[in-house]
């Protein structure tokens, strides 16, 4: 199966670029494809006043917030140090995250063009497992700007016409509390003013964690794990941006693309927040020797 980016085009023939989209965007999700935020995303609790919804709306109460930050500083989810800045990560980990930005170019993984924003290394190899295991979807938010920037820097901001997230199995989503690929897709969709088609793919089974498996074993385990959803026709003849959080061997993306091809899209480009060092290793790659990289769970 070959799935290459073709007819990438420019802003004039492939849709608006990031700058134009950001200028026009007013907070919606684009078309009627993505209109279920109220059903699937619970409002966040404000870190300052503990009132639900304030943080998302940017309505922190300044005096109370400053007092709480002084007496109850935040704990960084990566290094666990206390800090007082109004951000999700401490200054040191924010700088470390910026240092993990990858060169904005697609790599060919299992005959698929894949673009990734960050290397799966410190602090992401701590942040992503915490986000997944502790129901902390907002920890993915600092990665969204890098994902959109990677598209722009690679000259691909005008390529996608619609976004499709790699879905979680419903049982895994209930266990986790959210779907990280859908969360990222919605955020990127808002930034690019693109619709998100969440019912194009269906996850047929909840595969066990694949973190220690070789590429061949992952491909075998994930074969047939996705099937076309009830709204597959919505991506026919359209250029699709397939989004997931982490790519390791490419087995999950490959299985999703195979199911997506039944809709005859005009093309598929894969975008992930992070990429592990193992992505380029052949089928006989060794298992991880340990360390934080073992915590990445390719279950999406």
C-alpha positions in Angstrom: 0.0 0.0 0.0 1.4 3.3 -1.0 0.1 6.6 0.4 2.1 9.6 -0.7 1.4 13.3 -0.5 0.6 14.4 -4.0 -0.6 17.7 -5.4 0.4 19.6 -2.3 -0.2 22.9 -4.0 -0.1 26.4 -2.6 -2.4 28.5 -0.5 -4.3 29.6 -3.6 -5.3 26.2 -4.8 -5.3 24.1 -1.6 -7.1 26.2 0.9 -6.1 28.9 3.4 -2.9 29.0 5.2 -2.3 29.3 8.9 -2.1 33.0 9.0 -5.3 33.5 7.1 -7.1 30.8 9.1 -6.0 32.4 12.4 -7.2 35.8 11.3 -10.7 34.5 10.4 -11.1 32.0 13.1 -13.6 32.9 15.8 -13.6 29.7 18.0 -15.7 27.3 15.9 -14.7 24.0 14.5 -15.5 24.5 10.9 -18.5 23.2 8.9 -20.9 20.8 10.7 -18.4 18.0 11.1 -17.2 19.1 14.6 -20.0 20.3 16.8 -19.8 18.0 19.8 -17.3 19.7 22.1 -19.9 20.3 24.8 -20.7 16.6 24.8 -17.2 15.2 24.8 -15.0 17.8 26.6 -15.8 18.7 30.2 -14.9 22.3 31.1 -11.6 22.7 33.0 -11.4 23.8 36.6 -9.7 27.1 37.1 -6.3 26.8 38.8 -6.8 30.1 40.4 -10.4 30.2 41.8 -11.4 26.6 41.3 -14.5 27.7 39.4 -15.2 25.3 36.5 -14.8 26.9 33.1 -12.8 30.0 34.1 -9.4 28.8 32.9 -10.7 27.8 29.5 -12.3 31.2 29.1 -9.2 33.0 30.3 -11.1 34.5 33.3 -8.8 34.0 36.2 -9.4 36.4 39.1 -6.0 38.3 39.3 -5.7 39.0 43.1 -7.0 35.6 44.2 -4.9 33.9 41.6 -1.7 35.7 42.7 -2.3 34.8 46.3 -3.0 31.2 45.5 0.1 31.0 43.4 2.2 32.5 46.2 1.0 30.1 48.9 0.2 27.1 46.7 2.6 27.0 43.8 2.0 24.7 40.9 3.8 21.4 40.5 5.3 20.8 37.1 3.9 17.6 35.6 7.3 16.8 34.1 10.0 17.5 36.7 7.5 17.8 39.7 9.3 21.0 40.8 7.1 23.8 42.2 6.8 27.0 40.2 4.6 30.1 40.2 4.4 31.1 36.5 1.0 30.9 34.9 1.7 28.0 32.6 1.3 24.3 32.4 5.1 23.6 32.6 7.8 25.2 34.6 10.2 27.5 32.8 13.0 24.8 32.6 10.7 22.2 31.2 9.1 24.6 28.7 12.6 25.4 27.4 13.5 21.7 27.3 10.3 21.1 25.3 11.2 23.8 22.8 14.6 22.1 22.4 12.9 18.9 21.2 11.3 20.5 18.1 12.1 18.3 15.1 13.1 19.6 11.6 9.9 20.3 9.7 10.1 17.6 7.1 8.1 14.5 6.4 9.6 11.0 6.8 8.5 7.9 5.0 7.3 5.3 7.5 5.8 2.2 6.0 5.2 4.1 2.7 3.4 6.9 4.5 4.4 10.5 4.7 4.6 11.4 8.4 5.3 14.8 10.0 6.1 15.0 13.7 6.6 18.2 15.8 8.7 16.9 18.7 11.1 14.2 19.6 9.7 11.8 22.2 12.3 12.7 24.8 12.5 14.7 28.0 10.2 16.2 29.0 7.6 14.7 26.6 8.5 11.1 27.7 7.2 12.2 31.1 4.4 14.6 30.1 2.5 12.3 27.7 2.3 9.2 30.0 1.1 11.5 32.8 -1.5 13.1 30.5 -2.8 9.6 29.6 -2.8 8.0 33.0 -4.0 11.0 35.0 -6.8 12.2 32.7 -4.9 15.4 32.0 -5.9 16.2 28.4 -4.7 19.8 28.7 -1.1 18.6 29.0 -1.3 18.0 25.3 -2.1 21.7 24.6 1.5 23.0 24.6 2.2 20.7 21.7 -0.5 22.0 19.4 1.4 25.2 18.3 4.4 23.1 17.4 2.2 20.7 15.3 0.7 23.6 13.3 4.1 25.3 13.0 5.6 22.1 11.6 2.9 22.1 8.8 3.7 25.7 8.0 7.5 25.2 8.1 7.2 22.2 5.8 5.2 24.1 3.3 2.1 21.9 3.9 -0.3 24.3 5.7 -2.4 24.5 2.6 -2.5 20.7 2.0 -5.2 19.3 4.3 -8.9 19.9 3.7 -10.1 17.9 6.7 -8.8 16.3 9.8 -9.3 12.7 11.0 -8.1 11.6 14.4 -6.8 8.0 15.0 -9.6 6.8 17.4 -9.3 5.0 20.7 -11.5 2.0 21.4 -14.5 3.1 23.5 -13.4 1.0 26.4 -10.0 2.6 26.4 -11.5 6.0 26.1 -13.8 5.4 29.1 -10.8 4.2 31.1 -8.7 7.2 30.2 -11.4 9.8 30.3 -10.8 11.3 26.9 -9.3 10.5 23.5 -5.9 12.2 23.1 -5.9 12.1 19.2 -9.4 13.7 19.2 -8.3 16.3 21.7 -5.2 17.2 19.5 -7.3 17.1 16.3 -9.8 19.6 17.7 -7.1 22.0 18.8 -5.2 21.8 15.5 -8.6 22.1 13.7 -9.3 25.3 15.5 -5.9 26.7 14.7 -6.1 25.8 11.0 -9.9 26.4 10.6 -10.4 22.9 9.4 -13.3 20.5 10.1 -12.6 17.4 12.2 -14.3 14.2 11.1 -14.4 11.9 14.2 -16.7 9.3 12.7 -14.7 8.4 9.7 -12.7 5.6 11.4 -13.9 3.0 13.9 -11.6 1.2 16.4 -12.7 -2.5 16.3 -10.8 -3.8 19.3 -8.7 -2.5 22.2 -5.3 -3.9 21.4 -3.0 -4.5 24.4 0.0 -2.1 24.9 2.6 -2.5 22.2 5.4 -0.6 23.8 7.9 -3.5 23.8 7.0 -5.1 20.5 8.9 -5.1 17.2 7.4 -3.5 14.1 6.4 -6.9 12.7 4.6 -7.9 15.8 2.9 -4.5 16.0 1.7 -4.8 12.4 0.3 -8.2 13.1 -1.4 -7.2 16.3 -3.0 -4.1 14.7 -4.0 -5.7 11.4 -7.8 -5.2 11.0 -8.0 -3.1 14.2 -9.6 -0.2 12.3 -12.6 -0.2 10.0 -14.5 2.5 8.1 -16.9 4.5 10.3 -20.4 5.6 9.4 -19.3 8.9 8.0 -16.4 7.7 5.8 -17.9 9.2 2.7 -17.2 12.7 4.1 -13.5 12.4 3.2 -13.9 11.0 -0.3 -11.8 13.0 -2.8 -10.5 15.2 0.1 -7.0 15.7 1.4 -6.9 14.2 4.9 -4.6 15.1 7.8 -4.5 12.0 10.0 -3.6 12.9 13.6 -2.2 10.9 16.5 -0.1 11.7 19.5 3.0 9.5 19.1 4.5 7.5 16.2 6.9 4.7 17.1 7.0 2.1 14.4 4.2 3.4 12.3 2.0 0.3 12.8 -1.0 2.2 14.2 -0.9 4.8 11.5 -0.5 2.2 8.8 -3.6 0.2 10.0 -5.6 3.4 10.2 -4.6 4.5 6.7 -5.5 1.1 5.3 -9.1 1.5 6.7 -9.2 5.1 5.5 -8.3 4.2 1.9 -11.7 2.5 1.4 -13.1 6.1 1.3 -10.8 7.0 -1.6 -9.4 10.2 -0.2 -7.4 12.5 -2.5 -4.4 11.9 -0.2 -3.4 11.3 3.4 -0.7 13.1 5.4 0.0 11.9 8.9 0.8 14.4 11.7 1.8 13.4 15.2 2.8 15.5 18.2 5.9 13.3 18.8 8.1 10.7 17.2 10.3 8.2 19.1 13.8 7.2 18.1 12.6 3.8 17.1 10.6 4.9 14.1 13.4 4.4 11.7 14.5 1.0 13.0 13.8 -2.0 10.8 11.5 -5.0 11.5 14.1 -6.8 13.6 14.6 -3.8 16.0 15.5 -4.7 19.6 13.2 -4.1 22.5 13.8 -1.0 24.6 16.5 -1.5 27.2 14.6 0.6 29.7 14.2 4.2 30.7 11.3 6.6 30.2 10.8 5.6 26.6 9.2 2.4 27.8 6.3 4.3 29.2 4.9 5.3 25.8 1.8 3.2 25.2 0.9 2.9 21.6 -2.7 2.0 22.1 -4.4 4.6 20.0 
